[in-house]
Amino acid sequence: MGPAVRRPRADARRNYDRLLATADTVFREQGTGASLEGIARRAGVAIGTLYGHFPNRRALVGAVLRERNESLFDAGDALAESPPEEALRRWIDLVVEHAASYQGLAELLADGVDDEASELHASCARMADIGERLVTRAVEAGVVRQEVTGADVFALMNAGAWTWEHASAEQAARLVAYTIDGLLVNRRSA
């Protein structure tokens, strides 16, 4: 029989939950670069309490996104049942909107995909994997050009989210739509 697993104290769990809720609100208002001290203060805890639960900013962002990421991944997995072009377009739109929810998140996701030490790496890798599967399916269906890769799609999603953050949702939608149109097989020559 192994050692007993201790459940967190009720006050520690309340602090954790309050920090997540506060961080979500502050990140939406101020972006992922918001002051961690400000988040702790607004949650009514000391900065040491925040760092006791989340050793760095990426850990806090990753925890805040965990539930939203799972919903996103479920939606991405369900797209395997949709027509290939529609599935790819929908996945890109979902991820762009997701990454644009907090200013600065697109940059953290772009950095996290290649940084295995990042707390966001597993989520980024899963996003990239879903995109890769949808691209492969679209290429095999003859909808998307042969040379298009999942990495291209991941870069497009981050560019769309960055544009949403720094320009507007409308500009991001146009950028994404034009780029996807460029990825498609030219049907006029078929």
VEXPA-705313 format. One record per residue (C-alpha): residue in three letters; x, y, z; residue number from 1. Coordinates in steps of 0.001 Angstrom, whole numbers, plus 500000, padded with zeros to 6 digits. Example, Ala and Ser with C-alpha at 12.3 -4.5 7.8 and 13.67 -1.06 7.14 Angstrom:
<rs>
R   type     east    north       up   seq
R    ala   512300   495500   507800     1
R    ser   513670   498940   507140     2
</rs>
This chain:
<rs>
R   type     east    north       up   seq
R    met   500000   500000   500000     1
R    gly   501439   503376   498967     2
R    pro   501452   506595   500953     3
R    ala   498117   508283   501500     4
R    val   497410   511160   499136     5
R    arg   496540   514300   501048     6
R    arg   493727   516417   499804     7
R    pro   494437   520138   499751     8
R    arg   493105   522095   502676     9
R    ala   489782   523792   502034    10
R    asp   491321   527269   502293    11
R    ala   494099   526317   499863    12
R    arg   491498   525044   497371    13
R    arg   489456   528253   497761    14
R    asn   492587   530351   497172    15
R    tyr   493438   528288   494082    16
R    asp   489921   528669   492660    17
R    arg   489824   532395   493484    18
R    leu   493212   532925   491818    19
R    leu   492021   531154   488640    20
R    ala   488789   533152   488472    21
R    thr   490611   536419   489124    22
R    ala   493345   535625   486602    23
R    asp   490733   534834   483944    24
R    thr   489055   538204   484537    25
R    val   492310   540163   484660    26
R    phe   493751   538421   481564    27
R    arg   490579   539300   479633    28
R    glu   490842   542935   480769    29
R    gln   494615   543460   480597    30
R    gly   496102   540556   478658    31
R    thr   498447   537773   479705    32
R    gly   501145   540284   480616    33
R    ala   499054   541615   483513    34
R    ser   500770   542037   486862    35
R    leu   500816   538810   488869    36
R    glu   501010   540894   492043    37
R    gly   497870   542704   490909    38
R    ile   496100   539378   490324    39
R    ala   497079   538140   493786    40
R    arg   496001   541393   495419    41
R    arg   492660   541387   493566    42
R    ala   492098   537760   494608    43
R    gly   492766   538750   498212    44
R    val   495893   536627   498671    45
R    ala   499604   537277   499066    46
R    ile   501911   536963   496045    47
R    gly   503579   533999   497775    48
R    thr   500234   532190   497698    49
R    leu   499984   532760   493953    50
R    tyr   503523   531442   493414    51
R    gly   502807   528518   495736    52
R    his   500114   527376   493325    53
R    phe   501617   528642   490061    54
R    pro   505433   528878   489857    55
R    asn   505336   531202   486828    56
R    arg   503056   533093   484452    57
R    arg   502785   530247   481932    58
R    ala   501663   527852   484689    59
R    leu   498894   530281   485672    60
R    val   497826   530839   482063    61
R    gly   497873   527073   481437    62
R    ala   495683   526421   484486    63
R    val   493233   529162   483486    64
R    leu   492981   527705   479977    65
R    arg   492765   524018   480948    66
R    glu   488968   523737   480820    67
R    arg   488627   525975   477759    68
R    asn   491342   523966   475998    69
R    glu   489507   520687   476587    70
R    ser   486348   522139   475027    71
R    leu   488412   523366   472076    72
R    phe   490064   519960   471612    73
R    asp   486694   518181   471782    74
R    ala   485361   520521   469085    75
R    gly   488488   519878   466977    76
R    asp   488173   516113   467313    77
R    ala   484489   516301   466334    78
R    leu   485433   518090   463097    79
R    ala   486715   514779   461698    80
R    glu   483070   514119   460770    81
R    ser   482729   517322   458712    82
R    pro   483725   517783   455060    83
R    pro   487524   518420   454905    84
R    glu   487509   522060   453771    85
R    glu   484742   523007   456176    86
R    ala   486519   521195   459035    87
R    leu   489814   522963   458378    88
R    arg   488189   526394   458114    89
R    arg   486182   525823   461300    90
R    trp   489235   524598   463255    91
R    ile   491267   527644   462248    92
R    asp   488411   529981   463223    93
R    leu   487960   528237   466598    94
R    val   491654   528463   467478    95
R    val   491988   532074   466330    96
R    glu   489046   533109   468498    97
R    his   490397   531040   471420    98
R    ala   493904   532511   471175    99
R    ala   492562   536055   470831   100
R    ser   490551   535809   474052   101
R    tyr   493483   537278   476027   102
R    gln   495877   539785   474555   103
R    gly   499313   538175   474447   104
R    leu   498042   534599   474384   105
R    ala   498871   534096   470699   106
R    glu   502517   534847   471466   107
R    leu   502564   532443   474425   108
R    leu   501036   529704   472257   109
R    ala   503491   530321   469429   110
R    asp   506367   530034   471912   111
R    gly   504865   527010   473659   112
R    val   504605   524737   470640   113
R    asp   508387   524295   470363   114
R    asp   509291   524660   474068   115
R    glu   508862   521260   475714   116
R    ala   509577   522833   479126   117
R    ser   506631   525213   478728   118
R    glu   503518   524528   480751   119
R    leu   501601   525305   477550   120
R    his   503526   522824   475382   121
R    ala   501118   519893   475715   122
R    ser   498137   522074   474782   123
R    cys   500011   523656   471879   124
R    ala   501127   520239   470644   125
R    arg   497551   518987   470793   126
R    met   496309   522017   468832   127
R    ala   499023   521429   466252   128
R    asp   498182   517711   466073   129
R    ile   494498   518358   465411   130
R    gly   495456   520890   462735   131
R    glu   497908   518417   461170   132
R    arg   495230   515705   461005   133
R    leu   492712   518079   459410   134
R    val   495293   519319   456880   135
R    thr   496307   515757   455980   136
R    arg   492662   514824   455479   137
R    ala   492083   517913   453297   138
R    val   495205   517187   451216   139
R    glu   494172   513558   450745   140
R    ala   490701   514717   449665   141
R    gly   492307   516972   447036   142
R    val   490921   520113   448666   143
R    val   494191   521617   449928   144
R    arg   497472   521902   448037   145
R    gln   499973   519077   448634   146
R    glu   502684   521277   450139   147
R    val   500491   522682   452944   148
R    thr   501481   521465   456414   149
R    gly   500035   521557   459885   150
R    ala   502829   523969   460818   151
R    asp   501537   526355   458138   152
R    val   498079   526187   459660   153
R    phe   499428   526704   463206   154
R    ala   501308   529796   461998   155
R    leu   498138   531075   460292   156
R    met   496118   530591   463474   157
R    asn   498644   532570   465501   158
R    ala   498813   535303   462862   159
R    gly   495022   535517   462878   160
R    ala   494907   535763   466678   161
R    trp   497658   538387   466711   162
R    thr   495780   540425   464083   163
R    trp   492573   540129   466122   164
R    glu   494429   541418   469204   165
R    his   496178   544300   467445   166
R    ala   493738   545311   464707   167
R    ser   490224   543858   464800   168
R    ala   488243   540653   464580   169
R    glu   487091   541682   461096   170
R    gln   490650   542192   459838   171
R    ala   491671   538837   461323   172
R    ala   488735   537098   459626   173
R    arg   489699   538592   456252   174
R    leu   493367   537621   456687   175
R    val   492430   534054   457607   176
R    ala   489882   533723   454781   177
R    tyr   492292   535037   452134   178
R    thr   495065   532769   453362   179
R    ile   492856   529683   453438   180
R    asp   491718   530482   449908   181
R    gly   495400   530469   448940   182
R    leu   495888   527034   450514   183
R    leu   493092   525484   448479   184
R    val   493617   523598   445264   185
R    asn   492837   525864   442314   186
R    arg   489581   524354   441137   187
R    arg   489525   526289   437858   188
R    ser   492463   524280   436533   189
R    ala   490812   520964   437403   190
</rs>
